[in-house]
Amino acid sequence: MISFGASAQENSLFTSGFEETISSKILGQKRNILIHIPNSNGGNRIKDRGHYPVVYLLDGSDNFNAVVSITEHMEESSLCPPTIVVGIVQGDRLTELTTGTDKEFPASVGTGDKFMSFIEKELIPYIDATYPTTTYRTFIGHSVGGLTVVNTLLHNPNLFNSYVSLDGALWWNDQKVVKEAQVILPAHKYKGKKLFMAMANRLERGMDTLSVQKDTSSSTELMRSNIAFIKELAKNKTNELGFKYRYYEDDNHSSVKLIGEYDALRFVYGFYKLKIYDSELKNPDFNLESLLVTHYKKVSEQMGYTVKPDETQVNNLGYQMLRTKQFKKAENLFKLNVANNPGSANCYDSLGDFYLGAGIKTKAVECFKKALTLKEIPETREKLGILLNGKGTGK
């Protein structure tokens, strides 16, 4: 049995997250984790407001606030769904995030397999049992954390859907992970999996990414090991792994984290953004409802579970069509929202607004009455009262 205790509550404005202490049998110690629940869920544990994919982040103390800000910004920009972020606070990171030994650190023996067992068998089950999660998970690590991410992709690929290595220390133990990739990558299918790799600039003056591969100095070993791994990925395009890497010429080992995290999550959720052209909005014959349904069907296939169009997004489109008197498009959108959110008073109120705007008062009354059975909304009550008796009450 694992025991858990929570501390640090959110403030009334913006909350990065809160901290929990986990007593782990596998590690034989208590560990701290940082947790962010999407602001659209009120930043709390309530499960009936939605369910969200999860980003698991190594070196949580250093990277948590940045990744939370990125996911919140991307959600607000409709570039990703609302996302839970779990920051894992490291102990002895060189021990936890490596396996075996390296000649440069002979006194350190990596126990990364044990640490990953804690994540797989204790942390993830607890997060899933306690918070409103879905099955879609992303794993992010920097430096030796990036090494852990790549090791997990090779040896336990089904634990996460997407993997992000930021300037990963793939040089560890004489590039063991690169040598393992030569055997594992051709033999495994990674359908539905993604890997993003960020590589910082470690070049000496006068070098480029081609000439550095012939260098033998320790200062370029991290860069050379990443290039070697990327070459192995390029050899195995038939294994269906979704892969992207970026070389950041203007960033070093430390600064690459922030820009790499943003680019990585844009890649991970590259399928999520819905593009609607102005010409389609203005064309009364264009089927916006069909566009939404088709798009979110594709999103659902990528995420591995059903994802419906966002209620607010559809509502805004519906009112936009209503203002331009494209009544058929507006009706279809408001009805789609009701079908997807049958327990939402707001959706019925909006459909009532459509019927009111279209001059179909009997149906408007029906919708406003239905909305009020779900939730008491003063504005809805006012509109219903005016329709029924010309006064501001619907009682």
Secondary structure, DSSP 8 states (H G I E B T S, - for coil): --EEEEE----SS----EEEEEEETTTTEEEEEEEE--GGGTTS--GGG--EEEEEESSHHHHHHHHHHHHHHHHHTTSS---EEEEE--SSHHHHT-EEEETTEEEEEEEHHHHHHHIIIIIHHHHHHHS-EEEEEEEEEETHHHHHHHHHHHH-TTS-SEEEEES--TTHHHHHHHHHHHHHHHH---TT-EEEEEEE----TT--TTGGGG---GGGHHHHHHHHHHHHHHHTGGG--EEEEEEETT--TTTHHHHHHHHHHHHHTTTT-----HHHHH-TTS-HHHHHHHHHHHHHHHHTS-----HHHHHHHHHHHHHTT-HHHHHHHHHHHHHH-TT-HHHHHHHHHHHHHTT-HHHHHHHHHHHHHH---HHHHHHHHHHHHSSS---
